[in-house]
Amino acid sequence: MTDLHARRAELRLNAALEGLAVVFRGATAHPEERNCECHWGSAEELTLLKVPGVELDPDLLRRTWQAPDWNDHASVLRRVLPQLAAAVADSSSESFRYQDEIGLSLARGRWQEWPREQAAAVREFLRAFWAHSLVIPDRLAYTCQTLVLCAEASGELSPWLDVWEALEHPVADQNLAEAVDLWDYDLLMDELPWDTCHNKDDMLAVLTGWLTRHAPARLKARNAPDMLLQRLRLIGLTGPARWDDPHWPRFTS
């Protein structure tokens, strides 16, 4: 049987990537942009950023979005964004493994302040990529990274969690169990499970509140292991009520 959710997500993501390619066609880095040859790259590589549409090799692409010291980070990001988005959406690419850092790079570019059409194209890509990650089976174990990308890029966590909560799909439920299993140690230590350039305490409160409110019933319905459900319950407790609980896991001691 065809998975309509997955098919629609694929079509939406492809359309969003095409939208980025159209909107940012012709974008270049600022003509006076510079960077240090000893730690970023050569003059010839820098010249490529000032020519529109030239494909960058994966290593140069990574060095470009990763560099924190461009004079005009936004223009550099606009230059590489269509290629970068296509790469990060490809699970076989190098960029796919750097989703959390790419989210931080997008935040540095302050894309929400770009011209309306450009900002709308970025926003739709993030939404489409997130929707895609929730229903495609081969993205299991990576959905958490995609959430980090979207949250860091946008500075918001709740809208992405709302989409997850509203989606009734077995892969989305598997992803939820994967997330609890991946994040429980940090959350039991009252730590956000990723580095953020935004308010860590606010994001931690949103994530903890959402998981403890929404995940238990959903995971019970999917016959999640009792150990996972107990850890999720502990995340909702504080202080001695958590530490003195008989299910307090040994890995946190």
TALIN-V29825 format. One record per residue. OMEGA is omega in degrees with one decimal (999 if undefined). D_CENTER is the distance of its C-alpha to the mean C-alpha in Angstrom with 1 decimal. Layout:
omega:OMEGA d_center:D_CENTER
omega:OMEGA d_center:D_CENTER
This chain:
omega:178.7 d_center:29.5
omega:176.0 d_center:26.9
omega:-175.9 d_center:23.6
omega:177.3 d_center:23.5
omega:-178.1 d_center:20.0
omega:-180.0 d_center:18.7
omega:179.2 d_center:21.0
omega:179.1 d_center:20.0
omega:177.9 d_center:16.3
omega:-179.2 d_center:17.2
omega:180.0 d_center:19.5
omega:179.7 d_center:17.1
omega:178.4 d_center:14.5
omega:178.7 d_center:17.5
omega:179.2 d_center:18.9
omega:177.6 d_center:15.8
omega:177.3 d_center:15.9
omega:177.2 d_center:19.6
omega:176.3 d_center:19.2
omega:-179.0 d_center:17.3
omega:-179.6 d_center:20.1
omega:-174.3 d_center:22.7
omega:-175.7 d_center:21.7
omega:176.6 d_center:21.0
omega:179.8 d_center:24.0
omega:-179.5 d_center:26.2
omega:177.1 d_center:23.8
omega:169.6 d_center:24.8
omega:178.5 d_center:24.5
omega:-178.1 d_center:27.2
omega:-178.7 d_center:30.6
omega:-178.1 d_center:31.2
omega:179.8 d_center:27.8
omega:169.2 d_center:28.5
omega:-174.4 d_center:27.0
omega:-179.7 d_center:28.7
omega:-173.6 d_center:29.8
omega:-178.3 d_center:30.1
omega:177.6 d_center:26.4
omega:-177.6 d_center:24.5
omega:-172.2 d_center:26.7
omega:176.2 d_center:29.9
omega:179.6 d_center:31.5
omega:178.1 d_center:31.4
omega:177.5 d_center:27.6
omega:178.3 d_center:27.4
omega:179.7 d_center:29.7
omega:-179.5 d_center:27.3
omega:-179.0 d_center:24.8
omega:175.7 d_center:27.7
omega:-176.5 d_center:28.5
omega:167.4 d_center:26.5
omega:179.8 d_center:25.1
omega:179.6 d_center:25.9
omega:177.6 d_center:23.5
omega:175.9 d_center:22.3
omega:-172.9 d_center:22.4
omega:-179.4 d_center:19.2
omega:178.5 d_center:20.4
omega:177.1 d_center:21.2
omega:-180.0 d_center:17.9
omega:-179.4 d_center:16.1
omega:-176.5 d_center:18.7
omega:-178.9 d_center:18.5
omega:-176.7 d_center:14.9
omega:-175.9 d_center:15.1
omega:-177.0 d_center:18.4
omega:-165.9 d_center:18.5
omega:173.1 d_center:22.0
omega:174.1 d_center:22.4
omega:179.6 d_center:25.0
omega:-176.9 d_center:23.0
omega:-177.3 d_center:19.3
omega:-177.9 d_center:18.7
omega:175.7 d_center:21.3
omega:-179.4 d_center:20.1
omega:177.5 d_center:16.5
omega:179.4 d_center:18.2
omega:-173.2 d_center:20.3
omega:-169.1 d_center:17.6
omega:178.9 d_center:15.0
omega:178.9 d_center:16.4
omega:-179.0 d_center:16.7
omega:-179.4 d_center:13.3
omega:178.0 d_center:11.6
omega:-179.9 d_center:14.1
omega:-177.3 d_center:13.6
omega:176.6 d_center:9.8
omega:-178.9 d_center:10.8
omega:-174.2 d_center:13.6
omega:178.8 d_center:13.3
omega:-174.6 d_center:16.4
omega:174.9 d_center:15.3
omega:-176.1 d_center:14.9
omega:-179.2 d_center:11.8
omega:-177.1 d_center:10.0
omega:-175.9 d_center:10.5
omega:-171.7 d_center:9.1
omega:-178.4 d_center:5.4
omega:179.3 d_center:5.5
omega:178.4 d_center:8.6
omega:174.9 d_center:7.8
omega:177.7 d_center:5.9
omega:178.5 d_center:9.3
omega:177.1 d_center:11.2
omega:177.7 d_center:10.4
omega:178.3 d_center:11.5
omega:-179.9 d_center:14.5
omega:177.5 d_center:15.4
omega:-172.5 d_center:15.8
omega:179.2 d_center:15.1
omega:-179.4 d_center:16.2
omega:177.7 d_center:19.6
omega:175.4 d_center:20.1
omega:-169.8 d_center:22.6
omega:-177.6 d_center:22.0
omega:179.1 d_center:21.7
omega:179.6 d_center:19.1
omega:179.9 d_center:17.0
omega:179.4 d_center:17.4
omega:177.7 d_center:16.3
omega:-178.6 d_center:13.0
omega:-179.9 d_center:12.5
omega:175.7 d_center:13.6
omega:-179.8 d_center:11.4
omega:-179.6 d_center:8.2
omega:-178.9 d_center:10.4
omega:179.6 d_center:11.7
omega:178.5 d_center:8.8
omega:179.1 d_center:7.7
omega:178.9 d_center:11.4
omega:-175.8 d_center:11.9
omega:-175.5 d_center:9.7
omega:-172.0 d_center:11.8
omega:-178.1 d_center:15.1
omega:-173.0 d_center:15.3
omega:-175.9 d_center:17.0
omega:174.7 d_center:16.1
omega:175.1 d_center:12.4
omega:-177.1 d_center:13.6
omega:176.5 d_center:12.5
omega:-178.7 d_center:9.1
omega:178.2 d_center:7.9
omega:177.8 d_center:7.2
omega:179.2 d_center:4.9
omega:175.7 d_center:3.0
omega:179.4 d_center:4.0
omega:177.9 d_center:3.7
omega:-175.6 d_center:1.9
omega:-178.7 d_center:4.1
omega:-179.5 d_center:6.3
omega:-179.8 d_center:7.0
omega:-174.6 d_center:7.6
omega:-175.2 d_center:9.7
omega:-178.8 d_center:11.1
omega:177.4 d_center:11.3
omega:-173.7 d_center:10.4
omega:-177.7 d_center:13.3
omega:-179.3 d_center:12.8
omega:176.6 d_center:9.9
omega:177.9 d_center:12.1
omega:177.8 d_center:15.0
omega:179.0 d_center:13.9
omega:-177.6 d_center:13.5
omega:-176.2 d_center:16.8
omega:-173.9 d_center:18.6
omega:175.2 d_center:17.8
omega:-176.6 d_center:20.7
omega:-176.6 d_center:19.9
omega:179.2 d_center:20.6
omega:176.3 d_center:17.4
omega:178.0 d_center:15.5
omega:175.0 d_center:18.0
omega:178.0 d_center:17.7
omega:179.2 d_center:13.9
omega:176.5 d_center:15.1
omega:177.7 d_center:17.7
omega:-178.7 d_center:15.4
omega:179.0 d_center:13.2
omega:-179.7 d_center:16.5
omega:-179.0 d_center:17.9
omega:-170.9 d_center:15.2
omega:-167.0 d_center:14.9
omega:-178.6 d_center:18.6
omega:179.9 d_center:20.1
omega:-177.1 d_center:18.0
omega:175.8 d_center:18.5
omega:174.5 d_center:22.2
omega:-178.0 d_center:22.4
omega:177.9 d_center:21.0
omega:172.5 d_center:18.1
omega:-174.1 d_center:14.4
omega:176.3 d_center:12.8
omega:174.5 d_center:10.7
omega:-178.1 d_center:11.8
omega:173.3 d_center:11.4
omega:-179.7 d_center:13.2
omega:-178.2 d_center:14.0
omega:-175.1 d_center:16.4
omega:-177.1 d_center:15.7
omega:178.6 d_center:18.5
omega:-179.6 d_center:17.4
omega:178.9 d_center:13.9
omega:-179.7 d_center:15.8
omega:179.4 d_center:18.4
omega:-177.2 d_center:16.2
omega:-179.2 d_center:14.3
omega:-180.0 d_center:17.8
omega:-178.6 d_center:19.6
omega:-178.8 d_center:17.5
omega:-176.2 d_center:17.6
omega:178.7 d_center:21.3
omega:-168.6 d_center:22.2
omega:-168.3 d_center:20.5
omega:-173.0 d_center:19.9
omega:-177.7 d_center:23.5
omega:-177.5 d_center:25.3
omega:-179.4 d_center:22.7
omega:175.5 d_center:22.7
omega:-179.9 d_center:26.4
omega:178.5 d_center:26.9
omega:177.6 d_center:25.1
omega:176.8 d_center:27.5
omega:179.2 d_center:24.9
omega:-179.5 d_center:26.8
omega:-179.4 d_center:28.7
omega:179.5 d_center:27.3
omega:179.8 d_center:23.7
omega:178.3 d_center:25.1
omega:177.1 d_center:27.1
omega:177.7 d_center:24.2
omega:177.3 d_center:22.4
omega:-179.4 d_center:25.7
omega:179.0 d_center:26.0
omega:179.5 d_center:22.7
omega:177.8 d_center:24.4
omega:177.5 d_center:27.4
omega:173.2 d_center:28.2
omega:-176.8 d_center:30.7
omega:178.6 d_center:33.6
omega:176.7 d_center:32.8
omega:-173.0 d_center:29.8
omega:-176.6 d_center:31.4
omega:179.9 d_center:34.7
omega:-179.8 d_center:33.4
omega:179.1 d_center:34.9
omega:175.8 d_center:31.5
omega:-171.3 d_center:30.1
omega:-179.0 d_center:28.6
omega:-176.1 d_center:30.4
omega:178.6 d_center:27.3
omega:-177.1 d_center:26.8
omega:999 d_center:30.4
